[in-house]
């Protein structure tokens, strides 16, 4: 917090009964360190209600859309419209592009973001760079 840097952490549903990466598990740190920016990867990885609740409660919570953007439209995954609505719900100014490199093709992820409905060109461009610049202080 004193250094003014952001922390990026994996987030997603409980695995094997261990909820350590669920978005709600970050509430204590977000509350204890209100000036610390914590970026939850994968937008909570399917725990959408938790992601939006954390976003509502903690202005120092941010999200990246790495990997999850590749899931949209697939089996047991949100549609592009549902995913865009999730971004709207947490606040598009709080969402960053994440590569999750080397698992996914960066150009394809950028194309997927640019094709999302409901989001303005400015919001998409923010996700692709301007938000990171602001959040990371670049």
Beta strands, then each sheet from edge to edge (+ up, - down):
strand 1: 6-9
strand 2: 37-40
strand 3: 61-64
strand 4: 95-96
sheet 1: 1+ 2+ 3+ 4+
end
